[in-house]
Amino acid sequence: MATNNAATKVYQPVSRRNFLKSSTGLAVAAGLAAPRLHAAEAQPPSRPRYRAAIIGHTGHGDYGHEHELIFNGRHDVEVVAVADPDPAGRAKAAQRCQAQRSYADYREMIEKEKPQLVCVTPRWTDQHHAMASAALRQGAHVYSEKPFTQTLAEADDLLNLADKGGLKIVVAHQMRLGPSVLHLKKALEEGWIGELLEIRAHGKQDGRAGGEDMIVLGTHLFDLIRFFAGDPAWCTARILQNGREVTLQDVRQATENIGPVIGDEVHAHFAMPKGVNVTFISRSRYRETAGPWSLELAGSKGSVKILMNVFPDVYLLKSSEWTAAGQSREWRPLPNDPTQSIPAEERRFRQANQRVVNDWLSAIQENREPVCSGRAAMKAVEMALAVFQAGLSRERVPLPLAKRSHPLQA
């Protein structure tokens, strides 16, 4: 993806070796673990060998974004089994993930195989809580497709189980560990755009525009918003259906089983620390004007636009480049963006998922919070549910949410 006026010139690309060296310092500065781009780079001989199991459900969320492949090619993990109620889908998945055995029932698989790692893959969230809960109760660390859960009560329960068992949950918000995003984090801390003042976000605004777009894709945006600006204090929102304010009568099931949604137009506002204001918009009529799915950070000395992708593209607009008429000259690639040196064939889900796995296993060994943690994923879902609550009540909603059930369910 690219903006309409983004320059194609790449400024001062860095080598992979230099990026890996610099990312270590970035991770320390941001309080993160240093990411690595390839599995082979993250497998020291001293690491134990983990037993892993994969849970999918063909026709009901399937295997998400290639999550059945997250352990392929690793020497520190063996896939002992895969579970899927669909016989044909199960056979295909077992072949793809090179599983030693396969099961129709994930509960039976977890009980018999006693894996140390479990990957919950379906895109649909209706079974996320049950699947992850079964894994945690058996003593396994969990990797989950996003959105994390349908309700905050479900998320709270999983986080409590993990805390009690000393287990680590990660959720596939891969963009948080994107090389360009970590590079941008450091650039913002160094004052590239001055003081951060505002963040503007919008979803894909396709056929799912409105509430469904927000809960499916908005969680990626909300996760990054928190990464850059901290936790919101409150939320207000206007949600429309066919041009009118929504009521509970407008609640419907999404096209995929991810819980109830409402509205075909969403405009939300969040109050962040240090006076930063955040807006989120999803409305199909805005799609052509808004451009690609993105996040824009506006500062006192310039702006940055993140084009949301598996490997996000980042563009910079400096205030010093504005013309006398007040119009911007052009968006340029962020200088020294490490993504520019990564070949196109390596900017795919498999590599992005591998970054999450690398950090997850490091977090297990180091007994720390993973970067793409279940707790961070819960807070991204919380922001989306706050929008639903604010849109229905037409009142300011404080965060964290006191109500942990779904605001669209009676």
C-alpha positions as CSV (number, residue, x, y, z in Angstrom):
1,M,0.0,0.0,0.0
2,A,1.1,3.6,-0.5
3,T,-0.4,7.1,0.0
4,N,-1.3,9.0,-3.1
5,N,1.5,11.5,-2.7
6,A,4.1,9.4,-1.0
7,A,7.6,9.6,-2.4
8,T,9.1,6.4,-3.8
9,K,12.6,7.3,-2.9
10,V,14.1,5.3,0.0
11,Y,16.2,7.3,2.4
12,Q,19.4,5.8,3.9
13,P,18.3,2.2,4.3
14,V,20.1,0.1,6.9
15,S,21.4,-3.4,6.6
16,R,19.7,-6.3,8.4
17,R,22.8,-6.7,10.7
18,N,22.7,-3.0,11.7
19,F,19.0,-3.1,12.2
20,L,19.3,-6.1,14.5
21,K,22.0,-4.3,16.5
22,S,20.1,-1.0,16.7
23,S,16.8,-2.8,17.5
24,T,18.4,-4.1,20.7
25,G,18.9,-0.5,21.9
26,L,15.4,0.4,20.8
27,A,13.9,-2.5,22.7
28,V,15.6,-1.5,25.9
29,A,14.6,2.1,25.4
30,A,11.0,1.1,24.9
31,G,11.0,-1.5,27.6
32,L,10.7,-4.3,25.1
33,A,12.6,-7.4,24.1
34,A,14.6,-7.1,20.9
35,P,12.8,-8.7,18.0
36,R,14.4,-11.0,15.4
37,L,13.3,-11.5,11.9
38,H,14.0,-15.1,11.4
39,A,13.4,-18.2,13.5
40,A,17.0,-19.3,13.0
41,E,18.3,-16.1,14.6
42,A,16.2,-16.7,17.8
43,Q,17.1,-20.3,18.6
44,P,20.2,-20.5,20.8
45,P,21.2,-24.1,21.6
46,S,20.5,-23.6,25.3
47,R,16.8,-23.3,24.7
48,P,14.6,-26.2,25.8
49,R,12.6,-28.1,23.3
50,Y,8.9,-27.3,23.6
51,R,5.9,-29.6,22.9
52,A,3.3,-27.6,20.9
53,A,-0.2,-28.2,19.9
54,I,-2.4,-26.3,17.5
55,I,-6.2,-25.8,17.7
56,G,-8.2,-24.9,14.5
57,H,-11.7,-25.3,13.3
58,T,-12.2,-25.5,9.6
59,G,-15.3,-23.5,8.5
60,H,-15.5,-21.8,11.9
61,G,-12.6,-19.4,11.8
62,D,-10.2,-21.9,10.2
63,Y,-6.6,-21.3,11.2
64,G,-6.5,-17.5,11.1
65,H,-3.6,-15.9,9.3
66,E,-1.4,-18.9,8.8
67,H,-1.1,-19.6,12.5
68,E,-0.9,-23.3,11.9
69,L,2.6,-22.6,10.5
70,I,4.0,-20.6,13.4
71,F,6.3,-23.4,14.6
72,N,7.4,-24.7,11.1
73,G,11.1,-24.7,10.6
74,R,12.0,-24.2,14.3
75,H,14.4,-26.5,16.1
76,D,13.3,-25.5,19.6
77,V,9.6,-26.6,19.1
78,E,8.0,-29.8,18.0
79,V,4.3,-29.9,17.0
80,V,3.0,-33.0,18.7
81,A,-0.7,-32.6,17.6
82,V,-3.4,-30.6,15.9
83,A,-7.1,-30.6,16.7
84,D,-9.9,-29.8,14.3
85,P,-13.5,-31.2,14.3
86,D,-13.5,-31.3,10.4
87,P,-11.8,-34.5,9.1
88,A,-10.7,-33.0,5.8
89,G,-9.5,-29.8,7.3
90,R,-7.8,-31.6,10.1
91,A,-5.8,-33.8,7.6
92,K,-4.7,-30.8,5.6
93,A,-3.7,-28.9,8.7
94,A,-1.7,-31.8,10.1
95,Q,0.2,-32.0,6.9
96,R,0.9,-28.3,6.8
97,C,2.1,-28.0,10.4
98,Q,3.8,-31.4,10.3
99,A,1.9,-32.6,13.4
100,Q,2.7,-36.0,14.7
101,R,-0.9,-36.8,15.6
102,S,-4.4,-35.3,15.1
103,Y,-7.6,-35.1,17.1
104,A,-11.2,-34.1,16.5
105,D,-11.5,-32.8,20.1
106,Y,-9.0,-30.2,21.3
107,R,-9.8,-31.0,24.9
108,E,-8.8,-34.7,24.4
109,M,-5.7,-33.5,22.6
110,I,-4.6,-31.2,25.4
111,E,-5.3,-33.8,28.1
112,K,-3.4,-36.6,26.3
113,E,-0.5,-34.7,24.8
114,K,0.1,-32.2,27.7
115,P,1.7,-29.6,25.4
116,Q,3.7,-26.7,26.8
117,L,2.6,-24.4,24.0
118,V,-0.8,-24.1,22.5
119,C,-1.8,-22.0,19.5
120,V,-5.5,-21.0,19.3
121,T,-5.9,-20.1,15.6
122,P,-9.5,-19.5,14.6
123,R,-10.4,-16.0,13.3
124,W,-13.8,-16.5,15.0
125,T,-13.7,-15.6,18.6
126,D,-16.7,-17.6,19.9
127,Q,-14.4,-20.4,21.1
128,H,-11.3,-18.4,22.1
129,H,-12.1,-18.4,25.8
130,A,-12.9,-22.1,26.0
131,M,-9.8,-23.2,23.9
132,A,-7.4,-20.9,25.7
133,S,-8.8,-21.8,29.1
134,A,-8.4,-25.6,28.5
135,A,-4.7,-25.0,27.5
136,L,-4.0,-22.8,30.5
137,R,-5.6,-25.2,33.0
138,Q,-3.3,-27.9,31.6
139,G,-0.3,-25.6,32.2
140,A,0.4,-24.5,28.6
141,H,1.4,-21.1,27.4
142,V,-1.0,-19.6,24.8
143,Y,-0.7,-17.9,21.5
144,S,-4.0,-16.6,20.2
145,E,-5.4,-15.1,17.0
146,K,-7.0,-11.7,17.5
147,P,-9.4,-10.3,18.6
148,F,-8.5,-11.9,21.9
149,T,-12.0,-12.6,23.3
150,Q,-15.6,-11.5,22.8
151,T,-16.0,-10.0,26.3
152,L,-13.7,-8.5,28.9
153,A,-14.9,-11.0,31.5
154,E,-13.5,-13.8,29.3
155,A,-10.2,-11.9,28.9
156,D,-10.0,-11.3,32.6
157,D,-10.5,-15.0,33.3
158,L,-7.8,-16.0,31.0
159,L,-5.3,-13.5,32.3
160,N,-6.1,-14.6,35.9
161,L,-5.5,-18.2,34.9
162,A,-2.2,-17.3,33.3
163,D,-1.0,-15.2,36.3
164,K,-1.9,-18.0,38.7
165,G,0.0,-20.6,36.6
166,G,3.0,-18.4,35.8
167,L,2.0,-18.7,32.1
168,K,2.4,-16.3,29.2
169,I,-0.3,-15.3,26.7
170,V,0.4,-13.6,23.4
171,V,-2.1,-12.3,20.8
172,A,-1.4,-11.9,17.1
173,H,-1.1,-8.1,17.0
174,Q,2.0,-8.5,14.8
175,M,2.3,-4.9,13.8
176,R,3.4,-3.9,17.4
177,L,6.6,-5.8,16.7
178,G,7.0,-4.6,13.1
179,P,10.5,-3.3,12.4
180,S,9.2,0.0,11.1
181,V,6.9,0.5,14.2
182,L,9.8,-0.1,16.6
183,H,11.9,2.3,14.6
184,L,9.1,4.9,14.7
185,K,8.8,4.4,18.5
186,K,12.4,5.4,18.9
187,A,12.1,8.3,16.4
188,L,9.1,9.7,18.3
189,E,11.0,9.5,21.6
190,E,13.8,11.4,19.9
191,G,11.4,14.2,19.0
192,W,11.1,13.7,15.2
193,I,7.6,15.3,15.1
194,G,7.9,17.3,18.3
195,E,5.2,16.8,21.0
196,L,2.6,14.3,20.1
197,L,-0.8,16.1,20.0
198,E,-3.3,13.9,18.1
199,I,-3.8,10.5,16.6
200,R,-6.3,9.9,13.8
201,A,-7.2,6.3,12.9
202,H,-9.6,4.7,10.5
203,G,-10.5,1.2,9.6
204,K,-10.6,-0.5,6.2
205,Q,-14.2,0.8,5.8
206,D,-15.1,-2.0,3.4
207,G,-18.3,-4.0,3.5
208,R,-17.8,-4.4,7.2
209,A,-17.7,-0.6,7.8
210,G,-18.8,0.5,11.2
211,G,-18.9,-1.7,14.3
212,E,-17.6,-4.9,12.6
213,D,-14.7,-3.2,11.0
214,M,-13.8,-1.7,14.4
215,I,-13.8,-5.0,16.4
216,V,-12.0,-7.0,13.7
217,L,-9.4,-4.5,12.4
218,G,-9.7,-1.6,14.9
219,T,-8.1,-3.7,17.6
220,H,-4.8,-3.5,15.6
221,L,-5.2,0.3,15.6
222,F,-6.2,0.5,19.3
223,D,-3.2,-1.7,20.2
224,L,-0.8,0.7,18.4
225,I,-2.5,3.8,19.8
226,R,-1.8,2.5,23.4
227,F,1.7,1.6,22.3
228,F,2.4,5.2,21.3
229,A,0.1,7.2,23.7
230,G,-0.7,5.1,26.8
231,D,-4.1,4.2,28.3
232,P,-7.2,6.3,27.5
233,A,-9.1,8.0,30.3
234,W,-12.5,8.1,28.7
235,C,-14.4,7.6,25.4
236,T,-17.3,9.3,23.6
237,A,-18.8,8.0,20.3
238,R,-21.4,8.6,17.7
239,I,-22.7,5.4,16.0
240,L,-25.1,5.5,13.1
241,Q,-27.2,3.0,11.2
242,N,-28.5,4.1,7.9
243,G,-27.9,7.7,9.0
244,R,-29.7,7.6,12.4
245,E,-28.4,7.2,15.9
246,V,-28.4,3.5,16.9
247,T,-30.4,1.7,19.6
248,L,-30.3,-1.8,21.0
249,Q,-32.7,-2.8,18.2
250,D,-29.8,-2.3,15.7
251,V,-27.6,-4.9,17.4
252,R,-26.8,-7.7,14.9
253,Q,-24.3,-10.6,14.6
254,A,-21.2,-9.9,12.5
255,T,-20.6,-11.8,9.2
256,E,-18.1,-13.9,11.2
257,N,-18.7,-15.2,14.7
258,I,-16.9,-12.5,16.7
259,G,-19.8,-11.4,18.8
260,P,-22.5,-8.8,18.4
261,V,-21.9,-5.5,16.5
262,I,-23.8,-2.3,15.8
263,G,-23.8,0.5,13.3
264,D,-22.5,1.0,9.8
265,E,-20.8,4.3,10.8
266,V,-18.6,4.9,13.8
267,H,-16.9,8.1,15.0
268,A,-15.2,7.8,18.3
269,H,-13.0,10.0,20.5
270,F,-10.6,9.0,23.2
271,A,-8.9,11.2,25.8
272,M,-5.3,10.1,26.3
273,P,-2.6,11.2,28.7
274,K,-0.7,14.5,28.3
275,G,-3.6,16.0,26.4
276,V,-3.4,13.7,23.3
277,N,-6.7,13.3,21.5
278,V,-7.5,10.2,19.5
279,T,-10.2,9.8,16.9
280,F,-11.3,6.5,15.2
281,I,-13.6,6.5,12.1
282,S,-15.2,3.7,10.1
283,R,-17.8,4.6,7.5
284,S,-17.9,3.3,4.0
285,R,-18.6,6.8,2.5
286,Y,-15.3,8.0,3.9
287,R,-13.2,5.2,2.3
288,E,-12.1,6.9,-0.9
289,T,-11.2,10.2,0.9
290,A,-9.4,8.5,3.8
291,G,-7.2,6.3,1.6
292,P,-5.7,3.0,2.9
293,W,-6.3,1.6,6.3
294,S,-4.0,3.8,8.5
295,L,-3.0,5.6,11.6
296,E,-1.8,9.2,11.6
297,L,0.2,10.7,14.5
298,A,0.2,14.5,14.4
299,G,2.9,16.4,16.4
300,S,4.0,20.0,17.0
301,K,6.7,19.7,14.3
302,G,5.3,17.2,11.8
303,S,3.2,14.2,11.2
304,V,3.7,10.4,10.7
305,K,1.3,8.1,8.8
306,I,1.4,4.3,9.3
307,L,-0.1,2.4,6.5
308,M,-1.4,-0.7,8.2
309,N,0.0,-3.9,6.8
310,V,1.7,-7.1,7.9
311,F,4.9,-5.1,7.7
312,P,3.6,-1.5,8.1
313,D,4.9,1.3,5.9
314,V,5.6,4.5,7.7
315,Y,5.7,8.0,6.1
316,L,6.9,11.3,7.5
317,L,5.7,14.9,6.8
318,K,7.8,17.6,8.5
319,S,6.4,21.0,9.2
320,S,9.5,22.6,7.8
321,E,8.5,21.3,4.4
322,W,5.2,23.1,4.3
323,T,4.7,25.6,1.5
324,A,3.9,29.3,2.0
325,A,0.3,28.4,1.0
326,G,0.2,26.0,4.0
327,Q,0.0,22.9,1.8
328,S,2.3,19.9,2.5
329,R,4.9,19.0,-0.1
330,E,4.9,15.3,0.2
331,W,4.9,12.3,2.5
332,R,8.3,10.6,2.6
333,P,9.4,7.2,3.9
334,L,10.6,7.5,7.4
335,P,14.4,7.8,7.2
336,N,16.4,4.7,8.1
337,D,13.2,2.6,8.1
338,P,14.5,-1.0,8.4
339,T,11.6,-2.4,6.6
340,Q,12.9,-0.9,3.3
341,S,15.9,-3.3,3.4
342,I,13.7,-6.4,3.9
343,P,12.9,-8.2,0.6
344,A,9.2,-8.2,-0.4
345,E,9.1,-12.0,-0.2
346,E,10.0,-11.8,3.5
347,R,7.2,-9.3,4.4
348,R,4.5,-11.9,4.9
349,F,2.4,-13.3,7.7
350,R,4.8,-16.2,8.3
351,Q,7.6,-13.8,9.1
352,A,5.4,-11.4,11.1
353,N,4.0,-14.3,13.2
354,Q,7.5,-15.5,13.8
355,R,8.4,-12.2,15.4
356,V,5.6,-12.8,17.9
357,V,6.7,-16.4,18.6
358,N,10.3,-15.3,19.1
359,D,9.3,-12.7,21.7
360,W,6.8,-15.1,23.3
361,L,9.4,-17.8,23.9
362,S,11.9,-15.3,25.2
363,A,9.3,-13.9,27.6
364,I,8.7,-17.5,28.9
365,Q,12.4,-18.0,29.5
366,E,12.9,-14.5,31.0
367,N,9.7,-14.6,33.0
368,R,8.5,-11.2,31.7
369,E,5.5,-9.8,29.9
370,P,5.5,-10.5,26.2
371,V,5.3,-7.5,23.9
372,C,2.1,-8.6,22.2
373,S,0.7,-9.7,25.5
374,G,-2.8,-10.9,26.3
375,R,-3.1,-8.0,28.7
376,A,-2.4,-5.5,25.9
377,A,-4.9,-7.4,23.7
378,M,-7.5,-7.2,26.4
379,K,-7.1,-3.4,26.5
380,A,-7.5,-3.1,22.7
381,V,-10.8,-5.0,22.9
382,E,-11.8,-2.8,25.9
383,M,-11.3,0.3,23.7
384,A,-13.6,-1.2,21.0
385,L,-16.3,-2.2,23.6
386,A,-16.1,1.3,25.2
387,V,-17.0,2.8,21.8
388,F,-20.1,0.5,21.6
389,Q,-21.1,1.5,25.2
390,A,-20.6,5.2,24.5
391,G,-22.4,5.1,21.2
392,L,-25.5,3.5,22.8
393,S,-25.5,5.6,26.0
394,R,-24.5,8.9,24.2
395,E,-22.5,9.7,27.2
396,R,-18.8,9.9,28.2
397,V,-17.6,6.4,29.3
398,P,-14.6,6.2,31.7
399,L,-11.9,3.6,31.2
400,P,-11.1,1.0,32.3
401,L,-14.7,-0.3,31.8
402,A,-16.5,-1.2,35.0
403,K,-18.8,-3.5,33.1
404,R,-16.9,-6.5,31.9
405,S,-19.8,-8.1,30.0
406,H,-20.5,-7.2,26.4
407,P,-22.3,-3.8,26.2
408,L,-24.4,-5.0,23.3
409,Q,-25.7,-8.0,25.2
410,A,-28.7,-7.7,27.6
